[in-house]
Amino acid sequence: MENFEISNGTAITTFTLLGFGNDPKLQIPFFMVFVIIYTVTVVGNIIIITLVISDHHLHTPMYYFLGNLSCLETCYTSTLLPRMLASFLTGDRTISLGGCFTQLYWFGFLVVAECYLLAAMSYDRYLAICKPLHYATLMNGKLCFLLSAGSWLCGITVMTIVISLMSQLYYCGPSEIDHFFCELTPVINLSCSDTTLVTLVGLTVSAIDTIPSCLLTLMSYVCIIATILRIPSSTGRKKAFSTCSSHLTVVSVFYGSLMFVYILPTTGKFKELNKVFSFLYTILTPVANPFIYSLRNKDVKDTLRKALCQFGFFSCIH
């Protein structure tokens, strides 16, 4: 990224991420906590991906989407936490302009992809519970591939447009980002250029990507719950709800925290609250997902138990 001379100074080439503060006593504890979170997130999601690929009993649309989600969240966490861990360990909180844009691109791409992927998963559960007789025909391999590929492609397209516009902005100071990663709004607000176009585009694509996918997810679960309540037996209702409760938990945390981040003001006392909700959907959700899907999903638990038995971690009674 070149240095540009503009009317009120020289264009800056680095930002400083203020993160969670600069108290030296807290840096090592923060490092230990986040390295555990990162390890658990990556290992947990890789285990789910491995189980979905290796066990033919999990070669179904629901687990195909779950494998995609685990892959996405492994990448998602890896765009943020390694940089945070390095800053805790070295005390260097600077990030280059190009590095900031790269982090923003991958982060935004994966957030958009997750919005669409969660909507696809809710549609899958809608068909399975509300249209069981037509499920196998409607949710075939081709549709599964198109929905998952479309989710990733939408993320790439949206962020390519946004970053292309942002790369034309000038930055002449201040250079401090009051966040723990390069998030869209704080980075745009630091520009000395006219940000009207990029702000408008950012708001438009955010609305297009989050509102329809959230509404589709909401409508799917309204239909699912209405269908479950019509099941005469309590055992049938419990079994039907167990197939979608894990996904509903993930969706609630993800969309709930995401909406608070973009609804709450980013000034004054709301800055710290904004960081808390950002923490929920960027770090807490990816680390919680493996536990949510494994502890509340009988098929995943059975497959994991068989795998552990096969590798001799404990004895299994057949």
C-alpha positions in Angstrom: 0.0 0.0 0.0 1.6 3.3 -1.1 1.9 6.4 1.0 -0.3 9.2 -0.3 0.2 12.9 0.4 -3.1 14.6 1.1 -4.1 18.0 2.3 -3.9 17.3 6.0 -0.9 15.0 6.3 0.8 11.8 5.1 -1.3 8.7 4.7 -0.7 6.2 7.5 0.4 2.6 6.7 -0.3 0.9 10.1 -3.1 0.8 12.7 -3.0 0.1 16.4 -5.6 -2.3 17.7 -6.5 -1.3 21.3 -8.1 -4.6 22.0 -8.9 -5.4 25.6 -6.5 -2.8 27.1 -2.7 -2.6 27.7 -2.3 -3.7 31.3 0.9 -5.7 31.3 -0.4 -7.9 34.2 -3.3 -9.1 32.0 -1.4 -9.9 28.8 -0.2 -13.4 29.9 -3.6 -14.4 31.4 -5.3 -13.2 28.3 -2.8 -15.2 26.2 -3.4 -18.4 28.2 -7.2 -18.0 28.0 -7.3 -17.3 24.2 -4.8 -20.0 23.3 -7.0 -22.5 25.1 -10.1 -21.2 23.3 -8.3 -21.3 19.9 -7.0 -24.9 20.5 -10.4 -26.2 21.6 -12.2 -24.4 18.7 -9.8 -25.8 16.0 -9.6 -29.3 17.5 -13.3 -29.6 18.2 -14.4 -28.5 14.7 -11.7 -30.7 13.0 -13.1 -33.7 14.9 -16.6 -32.9 13.7 -15.3 -32.6 10.1 -13.4 -35.9 10.4 -16.4 -37.7 11.8 -18.7 -36.4 9.1 -16.3 -37.4 6.3 -15.3 -40.8 7.8 -18.7 -42.2 8.9 -21.1 -43.1 6.1 -24.0 -42.9 8.6 -23.4 -39.1 8.7 -23.4 -38.7 4.9 -26.8 -36.9 5.1 -27.7 -33.3 4.2 -27.8 -32.2 7.9 -24.3 -33.4 8.5 -23.0 -32.2 5.2 -24.0 -28.7 6.3 -22.6 -29.3 9.7 -19.2 -30.2 8.2 -19.3 -27.0 6.1 -20.1 -25.0 9.2 -17.2 -26.5 11.2 -14.8 -25.9 8.3 -16.1 -22.3 8.1 -15.6 -21.6 11.8 -12.2 -23.1 11.9 -11.2 -20.6 9.2 -13.2 -17.9 10.9 -11.4 -18.2 14.2 -8.0 -18.4 12.5 -8.5 -15.0 10.9 -8.7 -13.4 14.4 -7.1 -15.3 17.2 -3.5 -15.9 15.9 -3.1 -12.1 15.5 -4.5 -11.5 19.0 -2.3 -14.2 20.6 0.8 -12.6 19.0 -0.1 -9.2 20.4 -0.6 -10.6 23.9 2.7 -12.4 23.8 4.8 -9.6 22.2 2.9 -6.5 23.2 2.9 -5.3 19.6 -0.6 -4.3 18.8 0.1 -2.7 15.4 -1.2 -4.1 12.1 -0.4 -2.9 8.6 -3.0 -1.3 6.4 -2.7 -4.3 4.0 -2.9 -6.8 6.9 -6.0 -5.0 8.3 -7.7 -5.1 5.0 -6.8 -8.8 4.6 -8.2 -9.7 8.0 -11.3 -7.6 7.3 -11.8 -9.4 4.0 -11.6 -12.9 5.4 -13.6 -12.1 8.5 -16.4 -10.4 6.4 -16.4 -13.2 3.8 -16.8 -15.9 6.5 -19.5 -13.9 8.4 -21.6 -13.5 5.3 -21.1 -17.2 4.4 -22.2 -18.2 7.9 -25.4 -16.2 7.6 -26.4 -18.0 4.4 -25.2 -21.4 5.7 -27.2 -21.2 8.9 -30.3 -20.3 6.7 -29.6 -23.3 4.5 -29.4 -25.5 7.6 -32.7 -24.2 8.9 -34.3 -24.8 5.5 -33.0 -28.4 5.7 -34.6 -28.9 9.1 -37.8 -27.4 7.8 -38.0 -29.9 5.0 -37.0 -32.8 7.2 -39.7 -32.1 9.8 -42.5 -30.3 7.9 -42.2 -32.2 4.5 -40.8 -35.6 5.6 -42.3 -37.5 2.6 -40.7 -35.2 0.1 -37.4 -34.6 2.0 -35.2 -37.0 0.2 -36.4 -35.7 -3.2 -36.2 -32.0 -2.4 -33.0 -32.0 -0.4 -30.8 -34.0 -2.8 -27.1 -33.9 -3.3 -27.2 -31.2 -6.0 -29.3 -28.8 -3.9 -27.0 -29.4 -0.9 -24.0 -28.5 -3.0 -25.6 -25.4 -4.5 -26.7 -24.1 -1.1 -23.3 -24.6 0.5 -21.3 -23.3 -2.5 -23.7 -20.3 -2.9 -23.1 -19.4 0.8 -19.3 -19.3 0.2 -19.6 -17.5 -3.1 -21.9 -14.8 -1.7 -19.3 -14.1 1.0 -16.5 -13.8 -1.5 -18.5 -11.5 -3.8 -19.7 -9.2 -1.1 -16.3 -8.7 0.5 -14.5 -8.3 -2.9 -16.9 -5.3 -3.6 -16.5 -3.8 -0.2 -12.7 -4.1 0.0 -12.3 -2.8 -3.5 -14.1 0.4 -2.5 -12.2 0.6 0.8 -8.8 0.3 -0.9 -9.5 3.6 -2.6 -9.8 5.4 0.8 -7.0 7.5 2.3 -6.0 7.2 5.9 -4.1 10.1 7.5 -4.8 9.6 11.2 -5.8 8.9 13.9 -4.6 5.3 13.6 -6.0 3.7 16.7 -8.9 1.1 16.3 -10.8 0.7 19.5 -11.5 -3.0 18.9 -9.7 -6.4 19.1 -9.8 -6.9 15.3 -10.2 -4.9 12.1 -14.0 -4.5 12.0 -15.7 -2.7 9.1 -17.2 0.4 10.8 -14.2 1.4 13.0 -11.8 1.1 10.0 -14.1 3.2 7.7 -14.5 5.8 10.4 -10.7 6.4 10.5 -10.6 7.4 6.8 -9.9 11.0 5.8 -11.7 10.5 2.5 -15.4 10.8 1.7 -16.8 7.5 3.0 -20.4 8.0 1.9 -20.3 5.5 -0.9 -18.5 2.7 1.0 -20.7 3.3 4.1 -23.8 3.1 1.9 -22.6 -0.1 0.2 -21.5 -1.6 3.5 -25.0 -0.9 5.1 -26.8 -2.2 2.0 -24.9 -5.5 1.7 -25.1 -6.0 5.5 -28.9 -5.6 5.3 -29.2 -7.9 2.2 -27.0 -10.6 3.8 -28.4 -10.6 7.3 -32.1 -9.7 7.2 -33.4 -12.1 4.5 -31.3 -15.0 5.9 -32.5 -14.2 9.5 -36.1 -14.0 8.4 -35.8 -17.3 6.4 -34.4 -19.0 9.5 -37.1 -17.5 11.7 -39.9 -18.5 9.4 -38.5 -22.0 9.1 -38.5 -22.4 12.9 -42.0 -21.0 13.3 -43.2 -23.7 10.8 -41.0 -26.4 12.6 -42.3 -25.5 16.0 -45.9 -25.4 14.8 -45.5 -28.9 13.2 -43.8 -30.3 16.3 -46.7 -29.1 18.5 -49.1 -31.0 16.3 -47.4 -34.3 16.9 -49.7 -36.3 19.2 -47.1 -38.2 21.3 -44.7 -36.5 23.7 -41.9 -38.9 22.6 -42.4 -37.9 19.0 -42.3 -34.2 19.8 -39.1 -34.7 21.9 -37.4 -36.6 19.1 -38.4 -34.1 16.4 -37.3 -31.1 18.5 -33.9 -32.8 19.3 -33.0 -32.8 15.6 -33.1 -29.0 15.4 -32.5 -27.8 18.9 -28.7 -27.7 18.4 -29.0 -25.6 15.3 -31.6 -23.3 17.0 -29.1 -22.7 19.9 -26.3 -21.7 17.5 -28.6 -19.5 15.4 -29.9 -17.7 18.5 -26.4 -16.8 19.8 -25.0 -15.9 16.4 -27.8 -13.7 15.2 -28.6 -12.2 18.6 -25.1 -11.0 19.2 -24.6 -9.9 15.6 -27.7 -7.8 15.7 -26.7 -6.1 18.9 -23.3 -5.3 17.5 -24.8 -3.4 14.5 -27.8 -1.9 16.3 -26.0 -0.5 19.4 -24.1 2.8 19.0 -20.3 2.4 18.8 -19.6 5.5 20.9 -19.4 6.3 24.6 -20.3 3.6 27.1 -21.6 1.3 24.3 -18.1 0.7 22.9 -17.2 -1.9 25.6 -20.7 -3.5 25.2 -20.1 -3.7 21.5 -16.8 -5.5 22.1 -18.7 -8.0 24.4 -21.2 -8.9 21.7 -18.5 -9.0 19.1 -16.7 -11.5 21.3 -19.9 -13.6 21.4 -20.3 -14.1 17.7 -16.6 -14.1 16.7 -15.0 -16.2 19.4 -17.6 -17.8 21.7 -19.9 -19.2 19.0 -17.1 -21.1 17.1 -15.7 -22.6 20.4 -19.2 -23.6 21.6 -20.5 -25.2 18.4 -18.5 -28.5 18.7 -19.9 -29.0 22.2 -23.4 -28.0 21.2 -23.5 -30.4 18.3 -21.7 -33.3 20.0 -23.3 -33.2 23.4 -26.9 -32.7 22.1 -26.7 -34.9 19.0 -27.0 -38.7 19.4 -25.5 -39.5 16.0 -22.4 -37.5 16.5 -21.9 -38.9 20.1 -22.3 -42.5 18.8 -19.8 -41.9 15.9 -17.3 -40.3 18.3 -17.7 -43.1 20.8 -17.0 -45.7 18.0 -14.0 -43.8 16.9 -12.6 -43.6 20.4 -13.2 -47.4 20.8 -11.5 -48.1 17.5 -8.4 -46.2 18.6 -8.4 -47.9 22.0 -9.1 -44.8 24.2 -11.5 -46.9 26.3 -13.1 -50.3 26.2 -16.5 -50.7 24.5 -19.1 -53.3 25.2 -20.8 -54.6 22.0 
